[in-house]
């Protein structure tokens, strides 16, 4: 439980990777540059979001494959891949390949459920099987089994000049311990714990037993650990939106405050039929944000974070925010850059 006397162990960040429809390359290059900067600043991890049929990263595994060749130390994660769009066997092959290329730095985060706007995309995505696709936790279970080396087929051996394996290749032995589930409900927290995954909890949760965001998130973390084989030692990463302003220009401060102010009304009560609760964005100096985090019941329950960068800012804004997190907010939380002995 990080208190002012107990240091934050791992500091990461999450980005959406926006791009221009007419010229998508600069946006993708910006994302890769931000990940490289994160390594230079000493961050422990960089995570990318996943968006389909939008102007954000649609193939995070491909982006992280490129990032693995531009970096050497920082861990690379997805937060999260919605498995309703994926074939678990094929995804297991891609994840293992990138993990091998990165030297064992991949942290795949996944979630389940029907794809967003499924009625509009199902004919393109699953033209022959749309009505029988399984979007339950079993889809995650299949992925976990393939990543962890369970058999994918009862056939193996030599056929002519070709050699076949009964399990997904390549196999990356440590990857199974670095699989994360992105959950927003008590049920997801429990399932992730029971299946030995790590747990990603973000700035969005379901208002099930409370309408207080921190209390809800705390209950998810504790439920996860109660059902995990590692108990209190099970890994949880929290992903709130933080926007430090220590080195921001007056124009940037005004932009950040307007952004947070626009999003604040949705944090007052549960939203929509799913009763989703949103955490307020934390804008201010590093010392001000640190004070608010130490007052946050769920933050006090974790020792690693992946702070989310805002969706729509410019590249220079992200450079400033990451630099302030690494040099101001992180140290205020007791964190030390990865190139310093801890």
C-alpha positions in Angstrom: 0.0 0.0 0.0 1.9 3.1 -1.2 2.0 5.8 1.4 4.3 8.8 1.3 6.8 6.5 3.1 6.4 3.6 0.7 7.6 4.2 -2.9 5.7 3.5 -6.1 7.5 0.5 -7.7 6.5 0.7 -11.4 5.6 3.8 -13.4 4.0 3.5 -16.9 1.9 5.4 -19.3 -0.9 4.7 -21.8 -1.4 6.4 -25.2 -4.2 6.0 -27.8 -2.0 6.8 -30.9 -4.2 9.1 -32.9 -3.6 9.8 -36.6 -4.9 11.7 -39.5 -7.1 9.7 -42.0 -5.5 11.5 -45.0 -1.9 10.9 -43.7 -1.7 8.2 -41.1 2.0 7.7 -40.9 2.9 10.8 -38.8 0.5 9.8 -36.0 2.0 6.3 -35.9 5.5 7.7 -35.9 4.5 10.1 -33.1 3.3 7.1 -31.0 6.6 5.3 -31.5 8.6 8.5 -30.7 6.6 8.8 -27.4 7.4 5.2 -26.5 11.1 5.9 -27.2 10.9 9.0 -25.1 9.3 7.0 -22.3 12.3 4.7 -22.2 14.7 7.6 -22.2 12.9 9.2 -19.3 13.1 5.9 -17.3 9.5 4.8 -17.4 9.0 1.1 -16.6 6.3 0.5 -19.2 4.5 2.0 -22.2 1.0 0.8 -23.1 -1.1 1.4 -26.2 -4.9 1.5 -26.6 -6.8 -0.4 -29.3 -9.4 1.1 -31.6 -11.1 -0.5 -34.6 -12.6 1.5 -37.5 -11.5 4.7 -35.8 -8.4 7.0 -36.1 -6.4 5.3 -33.3 -4.2 2.2 -33.2 -6.0 -0.7 -34.8 -3.1 -3.1 -34.6 -1.2 -2.6 -31.3 0.8 -5.8 -31.7 2.2 -4.4 -34.9 3.0 -1.1 -33.3 4.7 -2.8 -30.4 6.7 -5.0 -32.7 8.1 -1.8 -34.2 8.6 -0.3 -30.7 10.5 -3.4 -29.7 13.2 -2.6 -32.3 13.5 1.1 -31.2 13.8 0.4 -27.5 15.8 -2.1 -25.4 14.4 -2.0 -21.8 10.9 -0.5 -21.4 8.1 -3.0 -21.1 5.4 -2.8 -23.8 1.8 -3.4 -23.1 -1.7 -3.4 -24.7 -4.6 -1.9 -22.7 -6.5 -3.6 -24.0 -7.1 -5.8 -27.0 -10.8 -6.6 -27.3 -10.8 -10.3 -28.0 -14.2 -10.2 -29.8 -12.3 -9.0 -32.8 -9.6 -11.7 -32.6 -8.9 -15.4 -33.3 -7.2 -16.5 -30.0 -4.8 -19.0 -31.8 -3.6 -16.4 -34.3 -3.3 -13.7 -31.7 -1.3 -16.1 -29.5 1.2 -16.5 -32.4 1.5 -12.8 -32.9 2.0 -12.1 -29.2 4.6 -14.8 -28.8 6.5 -13.5 -31.8 6.6 -9.9 -30.5 7.6 -11.1 -27.1 10.5 -13.0 -28.6 11.5 -10.0 -30.6 11.3 -7.7 -27.6 13.4 -10.0 -25.4 10.5 -10.8 -23.1 9.1 -7.3 -22.6 5.5 -7.8 -23.8 2.6 -7.3 -21.4 -0.6 -8.2 -23.4 -3.8 -6.8 -21.8 -7.1 -8.2 -23.1 -10.8 -8.0 -22.5 -13.9 -9.9 -23.7 -17.5 -9.1 -24.8 -19.1 -8.5 -28.2 -17.3 -6.1 -30.5 -18.5 -2.5 -30.2 -21.3 -1.8 -32.6 -21.5 -5.5 -33.3 -24.7 -5.4 -35.4 -23.0 -3.0 -37.8 -19.7 -4.9 -38.1 -20.6 -8.5 -37.7 -21.2 -9.2 -41.4 -17.7 -7.9 -42.2 -16.0 -9.5 -39.2 -17.8 -12.9 -39.0 -19.9 -13.3 -42.2 -20.5 -17.0 -41.6 -20.4 -17.4 -37.8 -21.7 -14.1 -36.4 -24.5 -15.8 -34.5 -22.4 -18.5 -32.9 -19.2 -16.7 -31.9 -18.4 -17.1 -28.2 -17.6 -13.7 -26.6 -17.5 -15.1 -23.0 -14.4 -15.5 -20.7 -13.9 -18.8 -22.5 -12.3 -16.8 -25.4 -9.7 -15.5 -22.9 -9.2 -19.0 -21.6 -8.4 -20.3 -25.1 -5.9 -17.5 -25.6 -4.3 -18.2 -22.2 -4.0 -21.9 -23.0 -2.3 -21.3 -26.3 0.1 -18.7 -24.9 1.0 -21.0 -22.0 1.9 -23.8 -24.3 -1.2 -26.1 -24.2 -1.9 -28.2 -27.2 -3.6 -26.5 -30.1 -3.9 -29.8 -32.1 -3.4 -33.5 -31.7 -1.1 -33.5 -34.8 2.7 -33.1 -34.6 5.7 -34.6 -36.2 7.3 -34.7 -39.7 5.4 -34.6 -42.9 7.7 -34.7 -45.9 10.2 -32.0 -45.3 8.1 -30.0 -42.9 8.0 -30.3 -39.1 4.8 -29.6 -37.2 4.2 -28.7 -33.6 1.2 -29.5 -31.4 1.4 -26.1 -29.7 1.6 -22.5 -30.9 5.0 -21.5 -32.2 7.1 -19.7 -31.3 6.5 -20.4 -27.6 7.7 -17.8 -25.2 7.8 -19.4 -21.8 7.5 -16.2 -19.6 4.6 -14.7 -21.6 1.9 -16.6 -19.8 2.8 -14.8 -16.5 2.6 -11.4 -18.2 -1.0 -11.7 -19.4 -3.3 -8.9 -18.1 -7.1 -8.7 -18.0 -8.7 -5.2 -18.3 -11.7 -5.4 -16.0 -14.4 -2.9 -14.8 -16.6 -5.2 -12.8 -16.4 -7.4 -9.7 -17.1 -10.5 -11.9 -14.1 -9.7 -14.2 -11.9 -9.0 -11.2 -12.8 -12.4 -9.7 -12.4 -14.2 -13.0 -9.0 -12.7 -13.7 -7.8 -13.7 -10.2 -9.1 -17.3 -10.5 -7.3 -17.7 -13.8 -3.9 -16.4 -12.6 -3.8 -13.2 -14.7 -2.6 -9.8 -13.8 -5.3 -7.1 -13.4 -5.6 -3.7 -15.2 -8.0 -1.3 -13.6 -8.6 2.0 -15.4 -10.5 5.3 -15.0 -13.8 3.5 -15.8 -15.6 1.0 -13.5 -19.1 -0.3 -13.1 -21.1 1.2 -10.2 -22.3 -2.1 -8.7 -22.0 -1.9 -4.9 -21.3 1.9 -4.6 -21.3 5.2 -6.5 -17.9 6.2 -5.1 -15.3 5.6 -7.8 -12.4 5.0 -5.4 -14.5 2.6 -3.2 -15.6 0.6 -6.3 -12.1 0.3 -7.7 -10.7 -0.7 -4.3 -13.3 -3.5 -4.1 -12.3 -4.8 -7.5 -8.6 -4.9 -6.5 -9.3 -6.7 -3.3 -11.7 -9.2 -5.0 -9.1 -9.9 -7.6 -6.4 -10.6 -5.0 -8.7 -12.7 -2.8 -9.2 -15.1 -5.7 -5.6 -15.1 -7.1 -3.1 -17.8 -6.3 -0.6 -15.1 -5.3 -3.0 -13.4 -3.0 -1.8 -9.9 -1.9 1.2 -10.3 -4.2 -0.9 -10.5 -7.3 -0.1 -7.7 -9.8 -2.5 -4.8 -10.3 -1.9 -1.7 -12.4 -4.1 1.4 -12.0 -4.6 3.7 -15.0 -6.0 7.1 -14.0 -5.7 10.2 -16.3 -3.0 12.6 -14.8 -1.9 15.9 -16.4 0.9 17.6 -14.5 1.5 21.2 -15.3 4.9 21.9 -13.7 6.6 22.9 -17.0 3.4 23.6 -19.1 3.0 26.9 -20.8 0.1 29.2 -19.9 -1.6 28.1 -23.1 -1.1 24.4 -22.3 -2.5 24.9 -18.7 -5.6 26.5 -20.1 -6.1 23.7 -22.6 -5.6 21.0 -19.9 -8.0 22.7 -17.5 -10.7 23.1 -20.2 -10.3 19.4 -21.2 -10.8 18.2 -17.7 -13.6 20.7 -17.0 -15.5 19.4 -20.1 -15.2 15.8 -18.9 -16.0 16.4 -15.2 -19.8 16.2 -15.4 -19.7 12.5 -16.3 -17.9 11.7 -13.1 -20.8 12.9 -10.9 -23.0 9.8 -11.3 -23.2 6.4 -13.1 -23.6 6.8 -16.9 -25.8 4.8 -19.2 -27.4 1.4 -18.9 -24.1 -0.1 -17.8 -23.9 2.3 -14.9 -20.3 3.2 -15.7 -18.4 5.5 -13.3 -15.6 7.7 -14.6 -12.7 9.0 -12.5 -12.0 12.7 -12.6 -8.9 13.8 -14.6 -6.2 15.0 -12.2 -4.7 18.3 -13.4 -2.3 20.4 -11.4 1.3 20.5 -10.3 3.0 17.2 -9.5 2.8 17.9 -5.7 -1.0 18.6 -6.0 -1.6 15.4 -8.0 0.5 13.3 -5.6 -1.6 14.6 -2.7 -4.8 13.6 -4.5 -3.5 10.2 -5.3 -2.4 9.5 -1.7 -6.0 10.4 -0.8 -7.4 7.8 -3.3 -8.3 4.6 -1.6 -7.6 2.4 -4.7 -4.2 4.0 -5.4 -3.1 3.2 -1.9 -3.7 -0.5 -2.7 -1.3 -0.7 -5.7 2.4 -0.2 -6.3 2.4 0.1 -10.1 0.5 2.5 -12.4 0.1 3.2 -16.1 -1.2 6.8 -16.2 -3.4 7.5 -19.2 -2.5 10.3 -21.5 -5.5 12.4 -22.7 -7.0 11.4 -26.1 -6.8 14.6 -28.2 -3.6 16.5 -27.3 -0.7 17.4 -29.5 2.7 15.6 -29.6 4.4 18.5 -27.8 1.8 18.3 -25.0 2.5 14.6 -24.5 6.3 15.3 -24.3 5.7 17.9 -21.6 3.3 15.7 -19.6 5.6 12.6 -19.8 8.6 14.7 -18.8 6.7 16.2 -15.8 5.5 12.7 -14.7 9.0 11.3 -14.9 10.8 14.3 -13.2 8.1 15.6 -10.9 5.1 13.3 -10.2 7.0 10.0 -10.2 9.6 11.2 -7.6 6.8 12.8 -5.5 5.3 9.2 -5.3 8.6 7.7 -4.3 9.4 6.3 -7.8 12.9 6.3 -9.2 13.8 6.0 -12.9 14.7 2.6 -14.2 18.3 3.5 -14.9 18.8 4.1 -11.1 19.5 1.3 -8.8 16.6 0.8 -6.5 
